[in-house]
Amino acid sequence: MGERDRQGLLAAADEFATWKHRHQFRRDGVTPYINHPRGVMAILRDEFGVRDVDTLAAGLLHDTIEDTATDYDEILERFGRKVADLVAVLTKDKRLPEAKRERDYFAQLSRASLPARLCKIADSLYNVRDSDAKHRPKAVLKARKLLTIYRGSRGLDRAFAILKQELAR
């Protein structure tokens, strides 16, 4: 994929995510929600060194199915199978009771591809950094769980080092 196409896909993913999350805010009730997916994509690109455009697009789109009126087919049609599959792996099934949903989600993450794992670690890292004192313990707990389920995985050394450094703060 050429640089123009690459930037076009990322711009389209950013525009789509911005539209889908347009009425949502972060926990503080002030910060536009889109800051989160953009932050996840920036961590993937700038800190983890990800250059694969589909992975970066998935970082921008990772909450669209879970948190907006978007389905897999819409992501598939607009962004292709690889992006749609990544977003699907990063999506919790909200139809399930919470306890089962969380168990199934972490089982799903444990089988995820390297690009999906990188997206999830970037998501977790963003949430730890963005959390206030009240919510940080929960964000840290989830991040530590990822470190446990992904222990020994190839290709995660850089992401793990950055996440561990953040957790040590």
N, C-alpha and C positions, 0 to 999 in steps of 0.2 A: 504494500500500500504506500503510495507516494505521500510526501509531507502535506500536500494540499488536501488529499483525501483524509489523512489522519486528523488534521485540524478540523476538517469538516465534520467528521464523525463526533469528535469531542465537543465541538460547538453545538451540534444537533442534540447530543446527550445532555449538555448543560441547559440548553433551551427547554428541552422536554422535562427534565427534572425540575427546573425553575417553575414551569407552568404547573406541573403536577403538585408541587409542594407550596404553591403560591399563597395558600391561606393558613399555612402551618408555621409555628414558631418553636424555638427551642424551649427548654424547661423554664427559662426566665420570663417567658411570655413577651419578650421584646425582640430577641434576635431571630431574624428570618431563618426558617429551617434549612433553606438551601445552603446556608453556610456550612452545615454538617457534611452533605455529600461533596461539596467543593473541597472541604478540608480533607476528607478521606482521599479524594483523587490527588490532591497536592502531596499528601504523605506518600502515597504510592509512587508518584513521579519523582518528587524532590528528595525524599528521605530513603525510600526503599530502592530507588533506581529503576522502577518499572518503566519500560518503553513500549510495551505492547498496547496498542490503541484499544483493543477490545477489553483488556483488563482495566484500563483507565476509565473507559466508558462505563463499565460495570461499577466502578467505584462511585461514579456520579449517579448511577441509577439504582444503587443497591437497596434503597428503601422504597422504591416506587410501587412494587407489587404489594409489599407488606403494609404500607402506610397511606396509600392513595387508591383511587378507583382505576387501577391499571392491572391488566392481567398479562400472563406470559405471552400470549399471542400478539399483543400490541408491541411488546418489547421485541419479539421475534421479527415481526413485520418491519419495524423501523430500524432495528440495529443488528439483526442477524442472530443465528443460532448460538454462536459462542457467547455473545453478550447475554442473550436471554437465559441460557443455561447457567451462567455465572450468577445472574440476579436471582434465579430460582433457587439455587443452592443457598444463597444468603437470605432467604425469605422464610420466616416462621409461618406455620399453618395456624392462622388465628381461629380456625373452626374448632380446634382441639381445646380441651380444658388446659389451663395454664401449666400444670405440672407435667402432663404428657407432652404438651407443646415444647416445653423447654428440653425435656429428655430427648424427644425426637429431633429437635433442632441441633443439639450438640452431637447426636449420633450422625446426623446428616453432615455436619461440619467436619467430623472426624474422617469421613470418606471423601471429602472435597479435594478438588484438584489444587495444584500449587497456586494458580492465579486466584482462585476463590479463597484460599487460606490467606494469601497476602491481603486481599480485600478485607477479610474479616479482622485480621490483625490491625490493619490501618483504621478500620472502624472502631475497634476497641481502644486503640491508642488515642484517637481523636476524643472519644468519650471520656477517657481518663483525664486528658488535658483540659477538657471543657467542663469537667464536673466541679461543683462547689463542694465545700467541706461536708455538707450533709449527704451528698450523693456519691462522693468519691469512694467510700468503702465498697459500695455495690459495683461500681465501675472497675475497681481494682480486683475484686473477687472474680468478675467475669473475665478480666484479662489474664489472671493467674490460671483460670480454668483452660483458656486457650493454650497457654504455655504448656500445660499438662497434656492436653490431648494432641498437641502437635510436636511434643518432644521427640527428637530423633528424625524429624522430617527434613528431607534435603531441600536446600534452596531458601531456607528461612533464617539463616544465621544473622544477616544484617537486620531484618525485621525484629527478630528476637532480641538482639543487642539493644536496639533503640527502645523497644517496649520495656525491657528489663531496667534500662537506665531511667525511664520515666517512672516505673513502679518504685524505684529506690528513693525517689524524692520524698 
